[in-house]
Amino acid sequence: MGSLSHALHRLTERRLARWGALALALLSLVAILAELFASDYPLLCSVDGVVYVLPAVTHPRSLTGRDNARLAEQSVERPGSVFAVYPVVRHGPTSESPARLAPPSAEHPFGTDSRGRDVFAQTIHGVRTQLGFALLTVCAYVALGAFIGATAGYFGGTIDFFTERVTDTMSAIPSFVLILCVQAALPHPNLETLFVTVVAARFAEVARLVRVEVVDVSTRDYVLAARALGASPLRVLLRHVLPNARGQAIVSATFGLGAVVLLEAQLDFLRVGDRGRFASWGQVMSDVRDRPDAYWLLLFPGLFLLATVVATNLVGEGLRDALDPRARSKRA
Amino acid sequence: MLRYTLRRALWAVPTLFGVSFVVFLLTTLFPDPATRLSLQEREALLRTPQAHFALEERRRGLFLDLPRVVNVVPRDVRVVTEECLLHLQLDDNEGPVAANTLVRLGGAALPHLMPRLDALDPEGRRRVSRALLPLAARMGLEVPDTTTDPDAALLFWRRFWDDRSTDFTAPAVRRSVARFAQKATPARQRELEILDTYALPELLAAALETNDPEVRARFTGLLAHATQRSAALPVDASAAEARRALADWRSWWFIHEPDFVEREGTARVAATLGDTRYAKWTVGAATGQLGLSTRDNEPVYAKLKERAPVTFVMTFLAMLLAFTLAVPIGAFAAWRRGRAWNRVITAALFVGYSLPTFWVAQVLFSLAKVRSYAGVAVPLVALAITSLATLSRHQRSSLLEVIHADYVRTARAKGASAMRLALVHALRNAVLPTVTLAGFQFPALLGGAFVIEEVFSIRGMGWETLRAIEAHDTAWIVATVLLSAAVTTVMLIASDVALGLLDPRVRERQLRGRPA
């Protein structure tokens, strides 16, 4: 197992993984700049001599109620009183327009959902919810799993025994069924509870992977040397064992990113969990269940979802191959 | 190999134990109906014993009245009776509820209540004996008039106990029940009606043991009379009805036993661990007493028996479909490596493996508008597609690995035909790693099946679970997780054992020690 920077270097040599990384970077950019693409308020405007910068983000009180449509009307009524730079689509993810379940048009490029919300806006803002949630969750459960797995693998004994029982237990419960049922049992399921549930349901997998690696690395000569030099167990674990055993955790985290995005969308699609607080692809797609012919509800968020999962899988596979010299020769 | 299987099965015991604990933790998430009440509501509840009783029953159904893991002071009929006496003597705001509880405990409470009656002050004695009057009515005795003489009730119960205390002993009850089982005469029936709840354990045992519908009707009638719940099972009840009624009685007894039985000695020690939320719940789940579904009051066990096969059959069929197609597809992809074809297949497999199941299902549903079992192929394909792609990719890469192995080169050098090379040397070894995946594919496919059922309105476990979510049907949710986990455990073991049977190298490793 080579060092991480070496592996990253090898990763950039892979064409497909590069495409995947590029797609993920673009999606992240979209998530950060979602307001540029779809918002109720302009990006920049001067109304009656007052200049507002990014009112889409700051929501100044003096502009309340004067959204894109109103400002556009005003500029027609009193030419010169309004100057505005509008976002690509002039609707935010939560504002409801009277056109319900409208097919794609110039006004709503991806159509609208059953409550008249713009699908484009929800899709674009959904990237933020989806990726943000997945990133946080994956970081949390990989950190937890890596910590537990490393402790178990390095110290062995009773800790190891119990960790193994816990990982066995968690791998015996289909995680989707568990997460679905926990969200169902809670009186008020939301993204926060989903976060806790996903962490609880998935950390064991990472712990198992990291444990195997740590057991392997712990017997190496350099660990023995560090111990002989009198390094404390914690130092050996943190400086020598973990850095050499983190490959698996990173690969698993990358695949996990796609899996969590998928999971969240799936729960929203089944109408279990947080409804209406955040823009989400699953919620848009769930409208299709009442109107199977409204293809735009399924198509656009679905393509974004597919793109996200494909991208994370491409990067994940690239990373796995880059970290595993055996797989490299196989592909060559 | 049997030894390995047994060892794996043994290791599954702590796993299932862990699963039960996780699911138990899940049950603690369910909201306690009592904690949602405000202080005023709680006060009002104490004034209306019936409403209080209904709420308590709901909580007891979820074992919320019990401590989680250790019960330091297990409650039994004696403890509850003493508590009620205390409340009645003090005449505090729990008085009405205590009076109601005493009547509900009925005959079973009398042996503990009567000796303690003299220890109370005169006013307390009167209150207790008056509170017990509904019990006298239930026993079919002539209820004394308390309007003229305030001590009439007390006198009545004193006289009753002087006459009957010898009947309230275990041997007497056993004899009465046995005689009633032999021949039902009105006198024998009255005898048991007066014993009231004191005879419950024997009555229940008799009702569960007998095969004679007439005797069963007699005993369930007495049970219903003493507990004031449900009705006698009619003589001409169908087998299914009888099963359901008896299961209902059994689970009722499972929850309410401490109310009618005194615990002494070892039983008391056992109760410190047995009368806890976790123990009750585990035993209940293990013996199939999963309770009633709160959505439609059907027994969960019966519903599970009806729904689960649909889901599992679908999952297994999808797995079979994925496996049978994955081997040729993977082989084809490996064979055509490096051609233009290959790129198409690789890309298709990659996208297929990233496809969200629910999305595929919904797209296919929208396209096909399949709404019945007739179109069972479409949901199956939707379910299998992700697995198929995963397995094909795996198959392809393991074939590529094998093709370059020394033994294949040797075989080629010896002049083996391409067919022989592919089938005998390469394929057999390449299929093996794919088998390992079967165990891991199962939980994923099961989760997928839940979604597919919802999209295609197939009445399986997943469909039922989503209905249960809307109705907060806790009993069903728990049963679903438990069953899925149990089946997954079996599948994981089965796939490991299958791999060992197929691959001598793995077998040797498995037999040597525990799998890493």
Interface residues (C-beta under 8 A of the other chain):
Chain A: R165 V166 D168 T169 M170 S171 A172 I173 P174 S175 F176 V177 L178 L180 C181 V182 Q183 A184 A185 L186 P187 V212 G258 L262 A265 Q266 F269 L270 V272 M285 V288 R289 P292 D293 Y295 L298 G302 L305 L306 V309 V310 N313 L314 K330
Chain B: W11 P14 T15 L16 G18 V19 F21 V22 L26 T27 L29 F30 P31 F350 V351 Y353 S354 L355 P356 T357 F358 W359 Q362 V363 F365 S366 K369 S397 L400 E401 H404 F442 P443 A444 L446 G447 G448 F450 V451 E454 V455 T465 L466 A468 I469 H472 T474 I477 V478 T480 V481 S484 A485 T488 T489 L492 A516
